[in-house]
Amino acid sequence: MKAEPLIRVGVLMALGVVTVLVGLFGMAAAATFQPGAAIRQEDPSLTPILERLALSYSPGLAEKARRAEFQRKVQEAFRSVGIERLSDLRERAMVLLFQNSRGIEWESLRSLADEGGKSLGVWLTVPVWLPRGVQSVSTHGAPVARWQDVQGQHRFAGEVYLPPGLTVINDKKSYQAGTITFETLRWYAPFAYLLCEAIFREGWFDVNRRVPILAIRSGEDSYAADPRQKPGTIPCFDFQHPDGKDFLKRNVDVAYQRPAEVYHGHHAMGSNHRLGCALDINDINCEKCQDGSPNPISRAGRQFLRDRMHALDARNLPFWVYQIAEEMGLRVPYQWNYGYGYTDWQHLDCGVLDKKQWERLEQQIAGKKP
């Protein structure tokens, strides 16, 4: 991949057409975002691929027409990547790692090249809705066993946003169009971009369908927000019953000495994040909150009442987001079991390999034709 880019903060002013980059040492002009055109990417070879997937913003475009166009673009994305289903990405990535005698880790995969010689790890910038007054913080990734060991001098991985308060988070009319950057797998990028733009576009046509996206995690082993920031707080909910369906709660402003305390993660060996084909959206960590909102892992029935949770805290994804994710072939939380019963968090990924894919994987690793 290229040298570390500037920290991206998209501020799409007026009708949402001006983007700026805020770097560690100043400001620089960047690409503009025009509805119906893809955002210019750090890797120039990625931009024309995304341009073909750009969604329409024609005035008066009905929801049914938007959904139909989205489905057509999804099929185009499959053709552009050359796969039939998203789990093929997991198979393809694992084959490359094993053939190059690498373990299942993002730090190894991102540096490998595809058949055209392009690195498999890319920084992807997507359009999002941002509450007013959010603060951008860079994130860093490293091949370490604990997120606590990720430091500011480690490789740039993207950015997250710190919100000023829950009232602002839920004030959809004051949202600004912006961008967010994260690392992902080159082959997964068209699908991640298309989903994020579809979410953004719904808010363009209907203020009530705006969803604030303050963090996206995709390709990573261990990551953490930059520690070189001032202490602050982040809003969260503390529910009285961690596994219930009730909504007995209190608001909590979680204090942190550094943003990494609320924005961090380390993924297990089998995680699709290690292969760059997963998305965690608005994932935060709140040790002081019972079944907090939004929560990275939850077994509470209330989490499945998505629209009500979204109304309480707009960072919770409404049900329609999971619907369109499922339509494009992503695995959604309620489709799988996390060891001790169904659990839920805002995680979407390419799924797992079936028996036939495993057999084909073994044959390819052994150097045989499938």
N, C-alpha and C positions, 0 to 999 in steps of 0.2 A: 504494500500500500504506500501511498504518498506520505510525505512528511506531515506532521501534525497540523491540522487546519486550525483556523481561528475558531474560537467558541462562537457558535451560531446563536444569534437571537433574532428571530424574524419579527419584525414589526410592520405589518401590512396596514398602512394608514389609509384613511379616507375609504375608498372602495376596496381596499386590500390589495394594493399593487406595489408597495415599496418595501423592500427588504434590506436590512442592514446587518452587518457582521460586527460584533463587538469582540475584539481580541484582548489578549492579556496586556497588550501594549498600545492600544489605540483603536481606531475605527478604520474600516475600509469599505469601499463600495462593493456591492454584491449583486447577484442576479435578482431580477424582479419576479414576482409571482403574478401571473395573469390567470384568472379563472379559465379553465379549458386548455391550459398549457402546463406542461410539467415544470417543476422547479429545477433549475440548473444544479447539477450534482457535482460533488468534489471530484468524482471520476467522470470525465467527459463522455466516456463510452457508454455510461449508464443512462445519460439524459435522453438520447434518441429512442431508446427502448421504452422509457417511461412516457415519452411524448405520444407514442402510439396508443397508450392506455389512458390518456387524459380524458376526463369526464366532461360532459357538456353542462354549461350553466345558463342555457337559454331561458330567458324570462318566461315564467308560466309553465315550465316543464313539470308535469304532474308526477306524483310519487310512483305511480305504476310505470311510467315511461322511464323514470330514473332507475328503478329497479331492473327493468329490462335491459337498459344500456349497460348497467353494472354487470349483469350476467354475461352479456356479449363480450365485455372487456376481460372478464375473468377467463373466458375460453381463449381469448387472444393471448393472454398471459401464459396460459398452459402451452400454447403453440410456440410462443417465443422462447420459452425455456426448454421445450422438447420433452415434456413429461405428461403423463396421463392423470396422475394424482399426486397430491402434495407429499405423501409418504415416500415417493420416489426420490425426493430431495435427501431424505435421511439415508436411504440406501446409497445414493450417489456419493454423498459426503463420506460415509463410512468406508466405501471402497477405496477412495483416494487416500484416506488416512492410513488404512491398513497396507495398501500397496506401497506407501512411502514409509512404512515402519513407524508410524506415529500413533500415539494413543488418542482416545476420543477426548479432544480438548480444543476449544476455540483458538487458543493461542497458536496451535500448530496448523489448524485448518485455514485460518485467515491468511497465512503466508504462502499457502500452496497456490498453484495457478491452474486455470481451466485449460481446455484444449487450445484456446486462442492466446494463451500466455498471460492472461489477466488475473490478478490476485483475486482469491475467492472472498476475501473480506473487503467490504465497502462501507463507507459512511453514507448513510441514507438520510436525506432531509425531506420531511413531509409537512404538509400544511396542517395546522391545528388551531383550535380556539383557545385563547389565553385570557384568564381573568385579569382585570386591570391591576397594575402594581406588582406583578410577579417578578421574582429575581432569578436570573439564569445562573446556574452553577455547573461547571464542567464536571464530567465524570471520568474516571480512569480505570483501566483494566490491567490485570497482571496475572501470570501463571503462578499464583500463590494459593496456599491451602485455606487461608482465612481472609475475609474481607478487611479485617483490621490491619492487615499487612499491606494493603494497597495504599500507595502514597501519591501525592500530587505530582511527583516527577515521573510516575509511571505513564504508560502510553495513554494518550487521549482516547476516550471511548464514546463521547457524546456529551449530552447535557440533560439536566433536569431543571425544573422550575420550583421555587419556593413561593407558596401563596401567602398573602398577608393575613387572611382570615376567612372563616366559613361564610360570612355574609357576602364577601366579594366573590367567593367561589360559586355561590348560588345566584349571583346577579348576572344572568345570561345576557341581558340587554347591554351590559357594559363590556362584554367580551370584545377583544380585538383579534383579528386574524393574525396568525403568526406561523412560525415553523419550529420544529424540533429535530434534532439530529441524533442518530444512534448508529451503532455498528450492526451489520447483518450479513448474511450470506448473499453473494452476488445473485445466485439463482432464486433466492427467496425474496429479494428486493422488489421485483415487480408486484408480487402479491401483497407484501407489506405496504407498499406505496398505494396500491389500489384500494385496500381496505381503509387506510387512514384518510385518503382523499374522499372516499364514499362517506365516511363519518363526518368529515369537514363539510362536504357539500350539503348534507341534510340540514346542517345548521345555517348554511347560506340561504336556503329556501325557507326555513322555519326557525325562528329564534328559539322556540321552545324545545327544539331538537338539538340545540347546541350542546356539545359534550366537551368540557375542558380536559385537555390531555397535557399533563405536567411531567410525565415520565414515561418512556418506553424502553424496555430492556429486551434485547434480542440476542445477538451473538456475544457470549461472555462465559468465562469460567468463574472469576471473582471480579467484582467491581465495587466501587465506592465513589461517592461524591467528593469533590476536591476539599481537603481539610483546611485549606487556606482561606477560610471564611469566618466571619464574626458569628458568635452565638446568636441564637434566635429561638423561635417557636414555630410549630406547625399544628394546625387544627386537626382534631380527630374526635371520634366518638368512643365512649366507654359504655358498653352495654352491660346491664346488670346481670343478665344470664347469657353466658358465652355460647351456649348450644341451643338457645330457644328460638321461638318464632315471634316473641314479643318485641316491643320497641322501647322498653324502659332503658333510658340512657341518660348520660350527661355529657356535655361538651368539655373537651380537655384540650388545652394548649400545651402540646408536648415540647418541653424545653430541650434544646440540644446545645452542646458546646461547639459542635461542628456538624455540618449537614450530613456527613457520612453516617451519623448515628440513626438517621431516618431513611436515607437513600443508600442502600448497600445490598449485596447478595453474594452467595456462593452456591454453585449448582452441582448436583450429584452427577456421577459419571454417565448415567443413562439419560440425562436431561437433553432435550432438543436445543436448549440454549447453547450447549457446547458445540452444536453443529450449525448454529446461526439460523435456525428455522423455527423460532418461537417468538412470541410477543407477550410481555407482561406490561399491562397498561395501568398507569397510576398506582403502581405498587409502592407502598411505603411500609416502614417498620415502626411499630409503636408498642414497646414492651410494657408500658404502663396502662395500656388499654385492653379490656376484654373484648375480643371480637371486634376490634376497631374498624373504622370506616375511612377509606377502603382498606381491607385486610388482606395480606398475602395468602393466608390459609384460614379457612373457616369451615366449620361443620354446622353452623346455625341455619335453621330453616329460613330465617329472615333474609339471608343473602340471596335466596331464590325469588324473593319478592322484589325483583330488580327495579321496577319502575318506582316503587315506594322508596327504596333505598336511594335511588337517583334523585328523587325529590328532596330527600333529607340532606344529601351531600352529592352534588352533581359529579364528583369524581367517580362515583359508582356508575358503571356502565348500564344504560337502560337495556331492556330485553331486545329491542330491535337491532342493537349492535351485534349481539350474539347470533341473531337470526341471519344477518347478512354474512357474518363470518362462517357460519355453518353452511350456508348456501355455496360459498366459494371452496368448500372442502376442508376448512380448518377444523381441527379437533377443539371442541369447546369443553369447559369444565365438567358439565353434567354428563359427558359421554364416557367418563372413565373413573376408576376407583383408585384412591390414593392410599391403599394399605389398610385403613381401618374404617371403611365406609366411605360414602360419597363426600367429597369435600369441594370447596369452591374457592377460587380466587380468580383474578382477572387475567387469566392465562389462556393464550390461543397458540396452537402449534400445528406442525405438519402431520402429527400422528405417529404410529409405530408400524413396524414391518409385519406383514402377514407371513404365513408359512412359505409361500412361493417366493416372496422377496428375500427371505432369509436363505433359502436354497440357492437362489441366484447370486446372492451376496457371497456365499461360501465358494461357489464356482468361480466367480470373478477374482476373488482373493487368491484362489489356487491357480489362477492363470488359465482357466478353462473357459470356453465359450458357454454362455447360458443356454 
